[in-house]
Each structure stands twice: as structure tokens, then as C-alpha cells.
Amino acid sequence: MNNSDMYYKAGLDYLTGLSNRWGLHDYYGSLGLGKTIHAMYIDVDNFKRVNDVYGHSMGDELLVAISNLITTYTEGFAARIGGDEYVVLLDGDWSRKHVTGIAQELLGNMQSMDFRKDVLSLISLSIGIVFGQKTDMPLDDILYKCDAAMYKAKNDGKNRYAFFQALDESIRLKKSIETEMEDALREGQFVVYLQPKINMVSSELYGAEALCRWIHPQDGLRSPALFIPIFEKNGFISKLDFYIYEQTCKLKASWKGTPFEHLPISVNMSRLHLYNKMLPFELADIADEYGIPYEELEIEITESVFIKDSEELVKMVAALKKQGFMVSIDDFGAGFSALNLLKDLPVDTIKLDKEFLQGSADDIRGKKVLKNIISLCKDLKLEVVVEGIETKPQIDFVTSCGCRIAQGFFYAKPLPLHEFEDFATEYSKNKLESYVFRFNGSLRSEDGSLEGEYNGTDLLFEKGITPDSRALYLPGGEAEENVVILPNNAIVNDSYTIAMWIKPKELHSWGAALYVKFETGFAAMVPLAWEGVSDFRIRDSRNINGWYDVSGCPAREGLWCHFTVSYNAKTETAISFINGEVVGVMENVPVNRYVNRIMLGGDIFQPSFSGNICEVVIFNEAKDYQSVKELFTSYVERPGFSHA
């Protein structure tokens, strides 16, 4: 038998020398029936943080110091019944004022203990008190009341005491939650609800967040606000997280062959997991069992966790990313956000807390802060999801700031599986990877969702690249005359590819075939920049020297030419293609955002384009070399194709 076992059998805590739970029960049994006692349940707030930051040896020293504090000021029988939990029984006919005074002494003398002040600054005490209990009552019932009062002290802000309030329905519910949780897990009472994430610009289903709901056989649907805090306290949350994660993988496996088979799903993970170095491998094993690609699973971690335990969690995020998972910071902006952490965290997504959104919506300074946070995240190549979207004005404001992905009741609350699948089926139909304008007698996109507007007279449609295709004829003119204005939401992403066939009637230096005005600059497709050269010009108006020119061979008058430009916001790379071949590449080109105008056939500086344009395709993603080559080939292989 080792020393700790010997201490335990003797009813003593091996670390502090106080009684343990066994010794506490022995003492209570020795009091006999009919006596009056008062009990305190004392919990050390943020104790785990001390272990995480300073190590377990420092944590043990702190527990010994707190034990000495308790024995000095309580005048009762003290026991350490858990890692950072103590119970004190006060035996005697003491007044409520006297008992309150003891609790105040403990709280008041905590920070003046003979211990490292930097450690003490991290912690406090939460004390639950039950007053005037008869020893006829089982000790476990008394401790249960104390524990409930201690939870109230924590929920009220910590570093305080609270008395047990009899007949509190929340106490009854808490007790039933803890006694039923294991059976509920075995019986499948915990189910996955899914809250959609929506592209606010295109109304496309972007992803979903997996959320836990408890379907209780008597109480019905139990809110997570009731049971999640309890599970986080007693550690059951770790088991529940893995269960919800596996249920999510199983769910995704059942979607094979559906339009949302590869829909990314995010799953919340408690901070309790994030010190487990095997977590990335354990998550990977479960995903492998169900055949789910890691990149379709996103691990969500709340912002407060990063602030408290940044160094270890940066390592864990890096390990999850190395394994192939997506990682997001949830509730960003709910507290004092550690913006400097963003440069070190290899996460994929920042989720802006709904309180942050609602607090900024009607305040000019708040709006500026929100817009700049979104811009900062975009510059760091992070996706931004805004939580709590409930109104159309919120959507208009957030999208004007450059954010396109949202969760909120405007679109859907968390949905049970069958309702989510109906929702996903409907919103998956909105998925548009590209907009195609064929100009076969109208300015509408092929899918009918967008329509251009002609700024000129005598709009004509002529023969296109094949006998059965049509082309828009633009006669040219002064700047912004005889041009087509396309809807701004034809480009909804920071990355894009734009392809078109052009046949110039006459070429003017620096005349644009397509011009996109952003809030921060512009992009222009220029068939002839100067003699012998075409150009894909990007202007960053935030920098006086922000001119970026990707040059190649020019278009020729009277001949069809397939002109394609691509911009990858993740890599900040601009590429120009002529007839399927790369003619120019430029890196380190800053991102332009917030499309204000898309002008086909001209710009605001030069005479308008004169000639034909057909098969304009706008992809809301950067296309690779092979995709552009294949697009070009698909045209030239059509019957009757001719460059003339």
C-alpha cells in the first residue's frame, strides 16, 4: 500500500493533512442525531489555470496554503473532498451573522496570504453556505445544497458567498441533470441540431454548426444553457463532445450522394480537451471510421480559451491544422479580444460574437471597429462568420464591411436533422460557382438571376464565336458611354476569375474591356495597354505606389481572343491568360474589396471598347491553369468555331 492509500484509509488527505471525503463522513456520523450544523462548500476559482500556467507543483503548494487559510479562519471541521474543493462543518448554535462573518474572513484574507502574488491574482474563492441543518439529514443531501449555493456564487461573479435557497427549482433540475446524464448518453437522448451558415450575398448554404440538444423523456427539449455549464464543471462535457463529434461524422456519412455531401460542419470542443496531445489523432480516427475528409470538419474553440491559455492552445491549434482539420475561434469579440494572438494562430475562421455585432450596429465608432476587424481578418486570410444576424439592415451593413458568411435567426435557428435537410436541399439550389452571360438576345445571366443594364443607344447582338452563338456589339464612344453595367453581386468573393471572348473593331491604348471598381481600388482587363502588350491592371488606392500590371500579348483587331484574368486573395496572386495560356503572373498583389461597380466594355478613364464580346463568365474563385485551359478548349472544340 502506498502512502496516499494509507492516508485515504485513515480518512486524511495526503497533500494537505485535512480530512478527506471518507473522514468527513466519519466525523458527521460521530455527531449523532438531532444536532444543528452549518456547512460551507468552498471552491477555488480558476485553479486549473494555475496548474496549466505554473505547473502542478505550484498548484499543490497553493492547495496547502488555502488549507491553512481555511483552518485559521473557520473554527470548524475542515475537509478537502476534491481537487480544489473543501467542505467545512460548523457544529453549534451559531448565528447567521457569525457564519457570514467567517465567509467574509476567508474572502477578505485570500489575497493577503503568504504566497506568490502573481498566482493569487489569478484565483478567488466561491463559497456556498447552508445554514441550520439537522444531523438527521443525510450528509450527501447537505453537501448537495452547499454545492448548489456555491454554483450560485460562481454564477453571480465568483469571489463571493451565497446561501442555499430552499425550494429552488433550478437546484432540483441541476440534481436531476447530474444523476441522469450518463443514462441519457447511453439512451441517445443527446441529439445533434444543425444551424446553417449562409452566404449572405448569394443566399448559398455555406456550412453548418453542430449543436447539442437534450431530448428528455419527461421534460422534453432541455436548453444547453441548463446543462452545458454543469457538464463543464463536472467534466462530463469531454465525453459529450466526443459523442456529438462522432454523431456528426455519422451524419455526414449518411449524406453521401446528396447535394450537401461535402458540406463543412463545425463542432465545438471544450477547453478540457485542448491539453490532450492525442486529440488531433483521436478526432482523425473517428473521421476515418466514417470516411469523412478532415477538411470538411471544423473544430470550434471559444475566444476566452485563447486569452487564458494562449501558449498551449496555439500549439494545439497548430497540431489540429497539421492533421488537416479546419479550426475556428468562436465568440470573437465577446470579451477583451487578444487581437495580437491572430498573428500566431493558424486558424481558418473567426466567428464574430452576436453581442459584438448588436453593440456595434447603431454606433458609428462601433461600426468602424467592426469593419476594421473584418478587414484585418481578411488581410490575414481568415474567413469571417458573423453570428446573430436577425435583420436585413444587419445583413446590408455586414456585407458592406466585406463579410459574406452569417449564422442567425434571420435564416434559421438550430434545426433538427429532418428540418435541416429540407433547408439544405432548398439552399443548396442557390449554389452558384459562376455566372455566365451568353448575350443571346438579352443581358441576363444564363441562370436568369442577374441582368445587366446598357448605358447607351442601339444595343445590338451579332454572331459569336460559333454560328449558333451570339455576341454583344459595343460601338465605342466616350468614357462610360455604350457600356453594360453588370450587378455588383456577380462578384461575391475576394478571389475571382473572369473570362470572355473579345473581338476588337479598333483598339485604343488603355481602353478596358471590363472594369471592376472596388472601394479600395479597381481591376481592369485591357486588350491593348501599349504597343504589343495587353494588361490586367490592379490598382490599390490605399498606396500611392499601388499599381500592379500583369502584362502579356495583346488582342488583335478583327479576331476573336479568349481573355482571362484570375485573382487569388489567399495567395495574393494575379494571373493573365490569352487563349488558354498563361501570359503573365504577379505575386504580392493586395486584396481589393467591396465591389461598387462592374462595367463591361469600358472604364471611367478611357474611350469605351469598340467591338464584340461574348461568353462572359465570372467565377467566384481563383481558377488554376488547367481549368482555364479546359475552358478555352471547350469553346474551340465546338462545331463551326472560328477566330475570325
Sequence and secondary structure as in RCSB ss.txt:
>XXXX:A:sequence
MNNSDMYYKAGLDYLTGLSNRWGLHDYYGSLGLGKTIHAMYIDVDNFKRVNDVYGHSMGDELLVAISNLITTYTE
GFAARIGGDEYVVLLDGDWSRKHVTGIAQELLGNMQSMDFRKDVLSLISLSIGIVFGQKTDMPLDDILYKCDAAM
YKAKNDGKNRYAFFQALDESIRLKKSIETEMEDALREGQFVVYLQPKINMVSSELYGAEALCRWIHPQDGLRSPA
LFIPIFEKNGFISKLDFYIYEQTCKLKASWKGTPFEHLPISVNMSRLHLYNKMLPFELADIADEYGIPYEELEIE
ITESVFIKDSEELVKMVAALKKQGFMVSIDDFGAGFSALNLLKDLPVDTIKLDKEFLQGSADDIRGKKVLKNIIS
LCKDLKLEVVVEGIETKPQIDFVTSCGCRIAQGFFYAKPLPLHEFEDFATEYSKNKLESYVFRFNGSLRSEDGSL
EGEYNGTDLLFEKGITPDSRALYLPGGEAEENVVILPNNAIVNDSYTIAMWIKPKELHSWGAALYVKFETGFAAM
VPLAWEGVSDFRIRDSRNINGWYDVSGCPAREGLWCHFTVSYNAKTETAISFINGEVVGVMENVPVNRYVNRIML
GGDIFQPSFSGNICEVVIFNEAKDYQSVKELFTSYVERPGFSHA
>XXXX:A:secstr
  HHHHHHHTTB TTTSSB HHHHHHHHHHT TT EEEEEEEEEETHHHHHHHH HHHHHHHHHHHHHHHHHH  
SEEEE SSSEEEEEEES   HHHHHHHHHHHHHHSTTSSS HHHHTT EEEEEEEEEEETTS HHHHHHHHHHHH
HHHHHTTSSEEEE  TT HHHHHHHHHHHHHHHHHHTT EEEEEEEEEETTTTEEEEEEEEEEEEETTTEEE HH
HHHHHHHHHSHHHHHHHHHHHHHHHHHHHTTTSTTTT  EEEE  GGGGG TTHHHHHHHHHHHHT  GGGEEEE
EEHHHHHHSHHHHHHHHHHHHHHT EEEEEEETSSS  GGGGGT   SEEEE HHHHHHHTT HHHHHHHHHHHH
HHHHTT EEEE    SHHHHHHHHHTT  EE STTT   B HHHHHHHHHHHHTT  SEEEE  SSSSB TTSS 
B EEESS  EEEE SSTT EEEEEEEESTTSSEEEE GGG  SSSEEEEEEEEEEE  TTB SEEEEETTEEEEE
EEEEETTEEEEEEEETTSTT EEEEEE    TTS EEEEEEEETTTTEEEEEETTEEEEEE       SEEEEEE
T  SSS EEEEEEEEEEEESS   HHHHHHHHHHHHTSTT    
